[in-house]
């Protein structure tokens, strides 16, 4: 089982932040804002699916997963709380959270279903976030020009996503989840993720007044399709999920461990005093 530490981040998210907080770049700001807008509702869905799946396990397996599940829930609850604070600034600027409404509709689909379905969706999303986290930890220059507290928020979140990427996947298989349904939900989740993130980015840019600026789309090309772009760098890791022998642990956590080790002054493990 994976040991997961719940951390209290030592940053102030109540203070105002610039409109284009990500280095003055409208597209990169809209992209990260869109992701953040998905997190409070999305993280709650992940917490519920892992908690419900854990309760369904036989007692001996429940005991084996208990500490990891507590750590997973603690980390995700912290992400949810901090991104809610971040999203408050976006709401005050008039950005509309379309993604949260989509997640709420999707959540209702799973009420009363076998908990393995929600776990499969959670495992798929955790794969996306782990791949995104690895990309961001590999290319922290994407956040250049941002305030230190905001760089800390995104890199800390990335480090923890890489840290707990196994939990939902392992629970799904502990409950007898098979390869067929894992891939069915991965395909469906990929489609919904791409639709939701695209719609939210476009909405953010339109409300921000940056949608039709050539500089916005020049940045989009560099950020997504440049030599170190998100799409170009994450395509192969995303595709690995289709393999029958795939496991999240096959991708290294070195960058996550390094960031957490080198930035211990930016957080306190819950239970410890400052």
N, C-alpha and C positions, 0 to 999 in steps of 0.2 A: 504494500500500500504506500501511497505517496504522502509524505508529511507536508502539510500546508499551513503556513504561518499567516495569521490574520494581522494586518499591519494598519496602524493609524498614520495617515500621511500628514506631514507637518507643513501644510501650505494653506494659504488663505484664498478661498474661492468666493468669498463675499465681495471682495474689492472689484470694482468695474474693470473691464478689459476692452481693448480696442476692437472696433468693428471688424477689421481684418487682422485679427490677433496673430495669425500664423505668418509672421514675417511680412505683413502687408500684402499678402497674396490672396486674392479673392477666391480662386478655385480651391486652393489647399484649405483655406478657412472653411469654405462651404462643405468640402469633403469630410473634414474632421467634425464639423458641427453636425452633419447628417448622421455620422456614426454615433456621436454622443446622444443624439435624440432617440436612437434606438435602444440605448443601454438600460434606462430605468425599467421599462416594460419588459425588454428582452431578458435582462438579468433576473427579473422576478419569475419569468417563465422557466428559466433554467433552474432556479432554486426550487420551484414547485415540482418540476419533473424529477430532479434528483432526490428530493425529499420523499416524494410519492413512490419512486422506484425503490428506494432504500427500504421503505416500510414493507414492500411486497416481498423482499428477500426472506428466506428461512432464517431463523434466529442465529445460526452459526455464521452465516454470511453477513448478516446485519452487524454482528460484532466485529467482523474483520474489516468492514467498510466504515464503521462508525466515526472514527477519528478523521478520516479523509473527508467524509461527507460534511462533518462539522466545519472543517477548514474551508471546503469549497463554498458552503453557504455563507460563512463569515466573509470570505474574500469577495464573493459576488454581491453581498449586501453592502459592503463598503463601496464597491464600484458604483452600485445603484445610487447610493446616497450622494457621493461626490459628483457624479454626473448630473444628478438632479439639480445640485447647486450651480453647476456649469450651465445647464439648460435654462435656468432662471434668467440668465443674462440674454440668452437667445430669444426667449419669450418676450422680454421687455423691449427687444428691438423689432418685434412684430413678426418674427419667424414662426411659421405654423408647423407643428409636429404631426406630419402626415404618417410617418412611420409608426409612431406609437398607436395610432388608430388601426393601422393594418395589423400590428401584432396582437391587439386586443381581439380583433375578428378571428385571427388564426388560433388564438388561445382557446376560444369557445369551441372550436372544432374538436378539441381533445377531451372535453368534459365527458366522463363516463367511458372513455376508451381504455383499452389495455395500456398500462403505463409505459410499455416498451415503445409505443409510437412517439410519445412526447420525448422520451429519452433519446430516441434515434434522431429526432429533430435537434435536440440539444447537442448531441455529439457532433452532428453536422455543423452547427453554428460554432461550436467550440473549435472545430477544425479550421473554419474560416478565421476566427479571431486569433488562433495560434499562428496561422500562416501570416496574417497581417502583422501580428506582434513581432514575428521574426524579421519581417521586412523592415519595420520601423526601427527595431533595435539594431539592425544591420546598417540602416541609413538614417541616423538621427539628424543628419543635416536637413532633412525635410522640414524639421521644426526650427531651423535657424532663423533668428530674428524674432522669435517668440519670447515672451517673458519666461524667466526661469521656472516660476511656479507652474506654468502651463506645460512647459517641456517635461517637468517632473511628473505631472498628472498623467500624461500620455505614455511616457516611458515606464513609469511604475505600473500602470495598468497593463501595458504590454508584457512586462516581466511576469506579472501574476497570471496572465492568460496562458503564457507558455508553461508556467508552473503547474497549473491545474487542468491541463488539456486532456489528461487520461481519465478523469473521474467519470463523466457521463458515459464515455465509450466502454469502460470496464463494467459499469453497472448494467448497461444494456446487455452485454454478453453474459454477465453473471445471472441475469434473468432469463437467459435462453434466447436472446435476440439473434436473428440469423442474418446472413450476408444479404439475402434478397431484400428484406425490408430496410436494412441499413442503407442500401443503395437507392431504393425507391425514394426514401425520405431525403437522401442527399441530393438527388436530382431535383426534387420538388423544392427543397429548401434553397438550393442554388438559384433556381429561377426566381423565387420570391425575393431573395436577398438582392439580386441584381435589379429587379424591378423597383423594389423599395428604395434602395440606395440611390438609383438614378433619379427617381421621381423626387426624392427629398433634396438632392443636390440642386436639381433644376429649380425647385421651389425656393430654396434658400437664395440662389443667385438672382432669381427674378425679383424677390422681395427686397434683396440687397441692392438692386439696380445695376448688377454686374453681368447679367446674363448675356448681353449682346456686345460686350467689349472684346476686341481681338486679343487683348492681353490675358483675359480669362481663359480662352481656349488654347492659347499658346502654353499657358501653365498646365492646363489639363493634359495636353499632349506629353509634356515633359514628365509630369507626375505619374501618369498612367502608362505611357508607352515609351518613354525615354530609356536610355541604357540601363538605368537603375529603377525604372518605373514599376509601379505596383503590379500592373497586369503582367508585364514581361517577367518579373521576378517571382511571381506567385503561381503562375500557370502550372508548372510541373508539380510543386508541392500540393496544390489543390487536386490535381489528377491522381496523385498517389492513393487517395481515399478509396478509389475504385478497386484496388487490389484486394484479393481475398485474404492475403497475409498481412494487410496493413494494420499497424498499431501506432497511435500518436507518439509513443515513446521512441519510435525509430528516428525521429528528428531530434537533434540535439537541443539541450536547454542551456548551452554554454553562455550565450549572450544574456539570457535572463539571469543566470547565476552571477555573472560578472557585474551586471548593472546593480543588482541587489547588494552585492558585496561592496561595490565602490561607492554606493550612495546610502550607506547606513545612517548617515546624519539627516536624511530626509524623511525618515519614518521611525515609528516606535512599534514594536510588536505589542499587540493588545495584551494587557496584563503586566507590562513593564512600565516603570515610571520614567518620565522624561528626565 
